[in-house]
Amino acid sequence: MRKLIVGLLLVILLAGGALFSGLANPLVEMQVKAALVESGIGDKRAECMAQRMVKRLSIVQLWKLRQGMAAQEGEPESGYGLGELIKRLDRVGDGEAVAVLTTSAGLCAIGIG
């Protein structure tokens, strides 16, 4: 029984170490890219943005963006305008995350991201 507990603790420590050492970044990047594509951003631009965002933001900040940008009751799922975008960005409540998202969108749109 003791060996089982020690083994489980070792697995948890290794998994945590992999997460914090950056080995999980490709998985996070794929999820961010998928969320961006789902929101209507083109595949190539979403890939560029996801790379920048994962390098610059924490998992918590990425989660805040995902939650804040999600459509709430009565809001359109896609095809919304600038006013709706600003409302959703304000809802995120994390200036750094919003800045990284918007600068990534701009830089990737002009091809220097």
Buried (B, 14 or more C-beta within 10 A) or exposed (E): EEEEEEEEEEEEEEEEEEBEEEEBEEEBBEBBBEBBBEBEBEEEBBBBBBBBBBEBBEEEBBEBBBEBBEEEEEEEEEEBEEEEEEEBBEBBEBEEBBEBBEBBBEBBBEEEB
